[in-house]
Amino acid sequence: MDINTTEFLCPGRGIREMEEDFGFLVSILIISMDISAAVLGIEAEIAQSKAKHSGTSHSECGNPSSAAFAEGIAALILLCIAHATANLHGGCICFRAKQDYKKASANKILAVAFLLLSWITLAVAFSTLMVGTLANSGSNKFCDLSSRWLFLVGGIFCLKHGMTTAAYYVSATAAKREEQRQAEQESQIHGRHA
């Protein structure tokens, strides 16, 4: 007895429909992680501000906040996981030659543009969150780091990262679907002529 796995898991549904549902869930997951990272970044800014104004720390380094440090680490981890998820599921979208660019669909061009933007926003968000986190580590090595507003800027860029990364994922999967359809059509045409 041959059991079709797709029919067993989702009766009456094909693999393409399942991929579309999965793609929607991946997009929601990416956006949720980036929103959570942004909220953690903003919370770290608030915790850092409270520590600076409370004057409870007696270290030479000012008033590092352990809460801001922990929230900064959590925001960095979520940001990296969101970026890795989008890139692993979106795949590699690139142009190898000028001819590839000229033949590329609008979805593929958008995917490449959003991929570049997602890397830029990742770099800014990661850098600002990292510097803010290091400034709150309590280590004297990082006393000279100015951490004013860094968590807030990092949180804002986490939101921008969520938008650009989700847009990259959606356009990359759309470009892949277009390429698959085009390959199927070409194989059918070549199959008829053979």
Buried (B, 14 or more C-beta within 10 A) or exposed (E): EEEEEBEEEEEEEEEEEEEEEEBEEBBEBBBEBBBBBBBBBBBBBBBBBBBBEEEEBEEEBBBBBEBBBBBBBBBBEBBBBBBEBBBEBBEEBEBEEEEEEEEBBEBBBBBBBBBEBBBBBBEBBBBBBBBBBBBBBBEEEBEEBEBBBBBBBBBBBBBBBBBBBBBBBBBBBBBBBBBEEEEEEEEEEEEEEE
